[in-house]
Amino acid sequence: MSENHPHSVLGRHDYLPAAGHDLLLPAFDLISRVVGTPALHDRLIEQAELEPGHRVIEIGCGTGNLVIKAIRAQPRADVIGSDPDPRALARAERKAKGSAGLRFEHGYAQNLPHPDGGFDRVLSALMLHHLPTDIKAAALTEALRVLRPGGRLEILDIGGDTTRANTFLSRQMLRNGHVKANLALPRLLESAGFDHTLVSSEPHPRMGHIVYYQAVRPA
């Protein structure tokens, strides 16, 4: 999450742990499978159209599920998983052991340790809705900075017609102000400088509503 927010907001960390709390981390992958995240990741990888030689970074990679799928889908890409949670990164590295072309790094989405224009794809999956609006905007601006002209930010997240959320879990998510703020993603993408397209918007039985965006850094 943010190194700019005090511990009084985030507890003992300057970021939001991958599972929301350190104690829940061992159950994170099981929870992800229960809510159907693997199928959503598959669609995002297909949308990203990864090619040999592509440099790819996922912001907020958590335990590495998406980037592991990415390197398996395109073994000749150079893929990085970035996250501020060292425990999640350690778990990701254990899961990805032996995956050539994939590495993990400690980093914040709003302050990536990479030069301008170095990536063909930036991936973000179910992460942005956790961020306050100012940090969300900063993360999108940073994604634009590290993309080459014509490079793409591929987003999967909660958004769209969340007012139709009809399950207990989705209603609980809507109590979170950061989730509601995710409805402003189109405006934030435009403010960051992206040309963007809403690829898909559809109800989800456990998350209320999900959206896929493709955002391009103009040439």
C-alpha positions in Angstrom: 0.0 0.0 0.0 1.6 3.3 0.9 4.7 4.3 2.8 3.1 7.7 3.2 0.2 6.5 5.5 0.9 6.3 9.2 0.8 3.1 11.2 -2.3 4.2 13.0 -4.1 3.6 9.7 -2.3 0.4 8.6 -1.4 -1.1 11.9 2.2 -2.2 12.3 2.9 -2.0 8.5 3.3 0.9 6.0 1.4 -1.4 3.5 -1.7 -3.6 3.5 -0.6 -7.2 3.9 -1.5 -9.5 1.0 -4.2 -11.3 3.0 -5.2 -8.2 5.0 -3.4 -9.5 8.1 -0.2 -11.4 8.5 -1.9 -14.3 10.3 -4.2 -14.9 7.3 -1.3 -15.2 4.8 -1.1 -19.1 4.9 -4.8 -19.2 3.8 -4.5 -16.5 1.1 -4.2 -18.9 -1.8 -7.1 -21.1 -0.6 -9.3 -18.0 -0.2 -8.3 -16.9 -3.7 -9.4 -20.2 -5.1 -12.7 -20.2 -3.2 -13.6 -16.7 -4.6 -12.7 -17.8 -8.1 -9.6 -15.7 -8.7 -7.7 -18.2 -10.8 -10.2 -18.0 -13.7 -10.1 -14.2 -13.5 -6.3 -14.3 -13.7 -6.6 -16.5 -16.8 -8.7 -13.9 -18.6 -6.3 -11.1 -17.7 -3.3 -13.0 -19.0 -5.2 -13.6 -22.3 -6.1 -10.0 -22.5 -2.4 -8.9 -22.0 -1.3 -10.7 -25.2 2.2 -11.4 -23.9 4.8 -11.9 -26.5 8.4 -13.2 -26.5 10.8 -10.6 -25.2 8.1 -8.6 -23.4 9.1 -7.0 -20.1 6.3 -7.3 -17.7 5.7 -6.2 -14.1 2.8 -6.9 -11.8 2.2 -4.2 -9.1 0.9 -5.7 -5.9 1.7 -9.3 -6.9 1.0 -10.8 -3.4 1.9 -14.5 -3.4 2.7 -14.5 -7.1 -0.3 -16.3 -8.6 -0.7 -14.0 -11.6 2.9 -13.7 -12.5 3.4 -17.4 -12.3 0.6 -17.8 -14.8 2.1 -15.1 -16.9 5.5 -16.8 -17.3 3.9 -20.1 -18.0 1.8 -18.5 -20.7 4.8 -16.8 -22.2 8.1 -18.4 -21.1 10.2 -16.1 -23.2 9.0 -13.0 -21.4 10.9 -11.2 -18.6 8.4 -11.0 -15.7 8.7 -9.2 -12.4 6.3 -9.5 -9.4 6.5 -6.4 -7.2 4.9 -6.1 -3.7 5.7 -4.3 -0.4 4.8 -7.4 1.7 8.0 -9.4 2.4 6.1 -12.4 3.7 4.0 -12.6 0.6 7.1 -12.3 -1.6 8.9 -15.1 0.3 5.9 -17.3 -0.3 5.8 -16.3 -4.0 9.4 -17.1 -4.4 8.9 -20.6 -2.9 6.0 -21.3 -5.3 7.8 -20.0 -8.4 11.1 -21.8 -7.7 12.7 -22.9 -10.9 10.6 -20.6 -13.1 13.2 -19.0 -15.5 12.4 -15.5 -16.5 10.4 -14.7 -13.3 11.7 -12.8 -10.3 10.2 -10.9 -7.4 11.1 -7.6 -5.8 10.1 -5.5 -2.9 8.4 -2.3 -4.0 5.5 0.0 -3.8 3.1 0.6 -6.7 3.5 4.3 -6.4 7.3 4.2 -6.3 8.7 1.6 -8.6 12.5 1.1 -8.7 12.7 1.2 -12.5 13.6 3.8 -15.2 11.1 5.4 -17.5 9.7 3.4 -20.4 11.2 0.0 -19.5 8.1 -2.2 -19.7 5.8 -3.5 -22.3 3.1 -4.5 -19.8 2.1 -3.5 -16.3 -0.4 -5.9 -14.7 -2.7 -5.1 -11.8 -5.2 -7.7 -10.4 -7.6 -7.0 -7.6 -5.2 -4.7 -5.9 -6.2 -1.1 -6.7 -9.4 -1.2 -4.8 -7.4 -1.6 -1.6 -5.7 1.8 -2.1 -6.8 5.3 -1.0 -7.7 7.5 -3.9 -4.5 9.5 -3.7 -2.2 6.4 -3.7 -4.3 4.8 -6.4 -3.8 7.9 -8.6 0.0 7.9 -7.8 0.2 4.2 -8.7 -1.5 4.8 -12.1 0.9 7.7 -12.8 3.8 5.5 -11.9 2.6 2.7 -14.2 2.4 5.2 -17.1 6.0 6.3 -16.3 7.5 2.8 -16.5 5.7 1.8 -19.7 7.2 2.4 -23.1 5.1 4.4 -25.5 2.4 2.0 -26.8 2.8 -0.2 -23.7 -0.3 -1.3 -21.8 -1.6 -1.4 -18.3 -3.9 -4.4 -17.9 -6.3 -4.1 -15.0 -8.7 -6.6 -13.3 -10.5 -5.1 -10.3 -13.8 -4.5 -8.5 -15.9 -1.8 -10.1 -18.8 -1.3 -12.4 -22.4 -1.8 -11.2 -21.5 -2.6 -7.6 -25.0 -1.4 -6.6 -26.3 -4.7 -7.7 -24.1 -6.7 -5.3 -26.4 -9.3 -3.8 -24.2 -11.6 -1.7 -23.1 -11.1 1.9 -19.4 -10.9 0.9 -20.0 -8.4 -1.9 -22.1 -6.2 0.4 -19.4 -6.2 3.0 -16.9 -5.1 0.4 -19.1 -2.2 -0.5 -18.8 -0.9 3.1 -15.1 -0.2 2.3 -14.7 3.4 1.0 -11.7 2.4 -1.1 -13.8 -0.1 -3.0 -16.4 2.6 -3.8 -13.6 4.9 -4.9 -12.7 2.3 -7.5 -15.7 3.5 -9.5 -13.5 6.5 -10.4 -10.9 4.4 -12.2 -11.8 5.8 -15.7 -11.3 9.3 -14.5 -8.0 8.4 -12.7 -6.7 6.6 -15.8 -7.4 9.7 -17.9 -5.8 12.0 -15.4 -2.7 9.8 -15.4 -2.4 10.2 -19.1 -3.7 6.8 -20.4 -5.9 6.1 -23.3 -8.2 3.4 -21.9 -10.9 0.9 -22.9 -13.3 -1.0 -20.7 -12.8 -4.5 -21.9 -15.4 -6.2 -19.7 -17.8 -5.4 -16.9 -19.8 -8.2 -15.3 -21.4 -9.3 -12.0 -19.4 -11.6 -9.8 -21.1 -13.9 -7.2 -18.6 -13.1 -4.4 -17.2 -9.7 -5.3 -20.3 -7.8 -6.5 -19.0 -6.6 -9.9 -15.7 -6.9 -11.7 -14.1 -4.9 -14.5 -11.3 -5.4 -16.9 -9.6 -2.3 -18.3 -6.8 -2.0 -20.9 -5.0 1.3 -20.7 -2.3 2.4 -23.3 0.5 4.8 -22.8 0.1 7.1 -25.9 2.9 7.0 -28.5 
